[in-house]
Amino acid sequence: MPRVPAVTSATRPPMPRSMARHASENVAVILPPGAINTGDPVEPRPSATVLLIRGSRPFELLLVRRPGGADFAPGAYVFPGGTVHADDRGASDEIKAAATRELFEEAGILLARRGRSLARGSDCDAVRAGVERRETFAAALAGCGLEPAFDRLVLTARWVTPSVLSRRYDARFYLARMPSGQKVVPQEGEVTGWLWAAPERALHDPDITLVYATRSVLETIATGESATELFKRARGQREVPIVEPRMVETESGWVVQR
């Protein structure tokens, strides 16, 4: 990843929202050309997303704005995340490896430890320097004497893209706490803006455009719980259900159903 200037604040261009207020409603969606697959269903790509939380009650989550030319959700605010890469497959948990790497690439936040000590800001700088030297993320971690802190990731949801779409993802959503001594330092090549927002604000602020899955996951955590209670609820799930919305073509266009 080449050195590029850090994004220092969120930017919010006006754009139409395509998501409804409640996940239980039929939701009209605006699809780019070629979004609908006319052949056999595409195999979903494994991916991971991190709901990074700071504070307790109320808590806030980090949202990053996707570039306008991004393959997924251009221009929308999403949780940091992305697909599994080849370099992730050597880890003990490739999905969590992708979550850790993508969180660092998109937000500059490092879920890693050296022994019992969690990574601090200086560790982020050292790993970033390694990545800028074209080292893999895993190699940059190892070179700094760090290992990924997979135990800091708590699975809270799993969504699969509807089968009618050309681009499909099998996305795990993880909760994680903002590490002490670190700050958000996203890279311009990854995101074009960022912000911290409580779930209720993210759901109702007209300047925050959300995709369907992000909005729906936010609705499940906009319960008034503290961060501690939220993590406890996620850890208490015996099994995380797989959510795969249905898309139906109507006279006025495509709608999403739950």
C-alpha positions in Angstrom: 0.0 0.0 0.0 1.7 3.2 -1.1 2.1 6.2 1.2 -0.8 8.6 0.8 -2.1 11.5 2.9 -4.3 10.5 5.9 -8.0 11.4 5.9 -8.5 13.7 8.9 -12.3 14.2 8.9 -15.5 13.0 7.4 -16.9 14.3 4.2 -20.6 14.1 3.4 -21.7 14.8 -0.2 -25.4 14.9 -0.8 -26.8 11.8 -2.3 -30.1 9.9 -2.3 -30.8 7.3 0.3 -31.9 4.0 -1.1 -32.7 2.2 2.2 -35.9 2.1 4.2 -36.3 2.9 7.8 -37.0 -0.6 9.0 -35.5 -3.9 7.9 -38.8 -5.6 7.9 -40.2 -3.3 5.1 -39.8 -3.9 1.4 -37.0 -1.6 0.4 -36.6 -0.1 -3.1 -33.0 -0.2 -4.2 -31.0 1.7 -6.8 -28.8 -0.8 -8.7 -25.9 0.1 -10.9 -25.7 -1.4 -14.5 -24.9 -5.1 -14.5 -25.9 -5.6 -10.9 -28.4 -8.3 -11.7 -27.0 -11.7 -12.6 -28.9 -13.4 -15.4 -27.1 -16.7 -15.1 -26.5 -19.2 -12.4 -26.0 -17.7 -8.9 -22.5 -16.5 -8.1 -20.6 -18.0 -5.2 -20.5 -15.5 -2.3 -17.0 -14.2 -1.5 -16.0 -14.6 2.2 -15.7 -11.2 3.8 -15.5 -9.6 7.2 -16.8 -6.3 8.7 -15.9 -4.7 12.0 -18.3 -2.7 14.2 -15.6 -0.7 16.1 -17.1 0.7 19.3 -15.9 3.5 21.6 -17.6 4.6 24.9 -20.1 2.6 26.9 -23.5 4.2 27.3 -24.1 5.8 24.9 -21.5 4.2 22.7 -20.5 5.2 19.2 -19.5 3.2 16.1 -17.0 4.0 13.4 -18.4 4.4 9.9 -16.2 5.0 6.9 -17.4 6.4 3.5 -16.7 4.3 0.5 -15.1 6.0 -2.6 -17.4 6.8 -5.4 -15.8 4.3 -7.7 -15.7 1.5 -5.2 -16.9 -2.0 -6.3 -19.1 -2.2 -3.2 -21.5 0.5 -1.9 -19.9 3.5 -3.6 -20.5 6.7 -1.7 -22.2 5.0 1.3 -21.1 4.9 4.9 -20.2 1.3 6.0 -18.4 -0.4 8.8 -14.7 -1.0 7.9 -14.3 -4.4 6.2 -13.7 -6.3 3.0 -13.1 -9.7 1.4 -10.6 -12.4 2.3 -7.3 -12.1 0.5 -4.8 -14.7 -0.3 -2.5 -13.5 2.4 -5.2 -14.1 5.0 -5.5 -17.8 4.2 -2.3 -18.7 6.2 -3.9 -17.5 9.5 -5.7 -19.7 12.0 -8.9 -17.9 11.2 -8.9 -16.4 7.7 -12.2 -14.5 8.2 -10.9 -12.8 11.4 -7.5 -12.2 9.6 -9.4 -10.3 6.9 -11.3 -8.3 9.5 -8.1 -7.4 11.3 -6.3 -6.4 8.1 -9.2 -4.5 6.6 -9.7 -2.5 9.8 -6.1 -1.5 9.7 -6.2 -0.6 6.0 -9.4 1.4 6.1 -9.2 3.0 9.6 -5.6 2.6 10.8 -6.8 0.7 13.9 -4.6 -2.3 14.9 -6.2 -5.3 16.7 -2.9 -6.9 17.7 -0.8 -7.7 20.8 2.7 -8.3 21.9 2.5 -10.8 24.6 -0.2 -9.6 27.0 0.0 -6.0 25.8 -2.3 -4.7 23.1 -0.9 -2.6 20.3 -0.5 1.1 20.8 -0.2 4.1 18.4 3.6 3.5 17.9 2.9 -0.1 16.9 0.4 1.2 14.3 3.1 3.5 12.9 5.6 0.6 12.7 3.2 -1.8 11.0 2.1 1.0 8.6 5.8 1.5 7.6 6.2 -2.2 6.9 3.1 -2.2 4.7 4.3 0.8 2.8 7.5 -1.2 2.1 5.3 -3.7 0.3 5.3 -6.2 3.1 2.1 -8.2 3.6 0.1 -7.2 6.7 0.9 -10.5 8.4 4.7 -10.0 7.7 4.6 -6.4 8.9 2.9 -7.6 12.2 5.5 -10.4 12.7 8.3 -8.0 11.9 7.2 -5.8 14.8 6.8 -8.7 17.2 3.0 -8.6 17.1 0.3 -11.1 16.5 -3.3 -10.5 15.6 -5.7 -10.3 18.6 -8.5 -12.4 17.1 -10.1 -12.7 20.6 -11.0 -9.0 20.4 -13.5 -9.8 17.6 -16.9 -11.0 18.7 -19.3 -12.3 16.0 -22.6 -10.6 16.0 -24.2 -11.1 12.6 -23.8 -12.9 9.3 -25.3 -11.7 6.0 -25.2 -13.2 2.5 -25.9 -11.0 -0.6 -29.1 -12.0 -2.4 -28.6 -14.7 -5.1 -29.8 -12.5 -8.0 -26.9 -10.1 -7.7 -23.7 -10.3 -9.7 -21.5 -9.4 -6.8 -22.1 -11.5 -3.7 -20.5 -11.6 -0.3 -20.8 -13.9 2.7 -20.1 -11.3 5.4 -19.4 -11.8 9.1 -20.0 -8.7 11.3 -17.7 -8.5 14.3 -17.9 -6.3 17.4 -14.6 -4.9 18.6 -13.6 -2.2 21.1 -11.5 0.8 20.1 -8.0 0.1 21.5 -6.5 2.5 24.0 -3.7 4.7 22.7 -4.7 4.5 19.0 -6.5 7.0 16.7 -8.3 6.6 13.4 -5.9 7.2 10.5 -7.6 6.0 7.3 -6.0 6.1 3.9 -7.4 8.1 1.0 -7.2 5.1 -1.3 -9.4 3.1 1.0 -12.1 5.6 2.2 -13.0 9.2 1.5 -14.4 10.1 4.9 -15.2 8.8 8.4 -17.2 9.6 11.5 -18.2 8.3 14.9 -21.9 8.0 15.4 -24.3 6.5 17.9 -26.6 3.9 16.3 -29.7 6.1 16.5 -27.9 9.1 14.9 -26.5 6.9 12.1 -30.0 5.6 11.4 -31.7 9.0 11.3 -29.1 11.5 10.1 -30.1 12.4 6.5 -26.5 13.1 5.7 -25.4 9.5 6.4 -26.3 7.2 3.5 -26.4 3.5 4.5 -26.7 0.3 2.5 -29.4 -2.2 3.5 -27.2 -4.6 5.5 -25.5 -1.8 7.4 -28.8 -0.2 8.3 -30.3 -3.5 9.4 -27.4 -4.4 11.6 -27.5 -1.0 13.2 -31.2 -1.5 14.0 -30.3 -4.7 15.9 -27.9 -2.8 18.2 -29.9 0.5 18.6 -31.5 -0.9 21.7 -30.2 1.4 24.4 -27.9 -1.2 25.7 -24.4 -0.3 27.0 -21.4 -1.5 25.1 -20.8 -4.1 27.8 -24.3 -5.4 27.5 -24.1 -5.5 23.7 -20.9 -7.6 23.8 -22.4 -9.9 26.4 -25.5 -10.5 24.1 -23.3 -11.2 21.1 -21.1 -13.7 23.1 -24.3 -15.4 24.4 -25.6 -16.4 21.0 -25.4 -20.1 20.6 -25.5 -19.8 16.8 -25.4 -16.7 14.6 -28.2 -17.0 12.0 -27.4 -16.4 8.3 -29.5 -13.6 6.9 -30.0 -13.7 3.1 -32.5 -11.1 1.9 -34.7 -11.8 -1.1 -34.8 -9.4 -4.0 -38.0 -9.2 -6.1 -38.5 -7.3 -9.3 -41.7 -5.1 -9.3 -43.2 -2.7 -11.8 -41.3 0.1 -10.2 -38.0 -1.7 -9.9 -36.2 -4.1 -7.6 -37.1 -4.3 -3.9 -35.4 -6.1 -1.0 -37.4 -8.4 1.3 -36.4 -10.0 4.6 
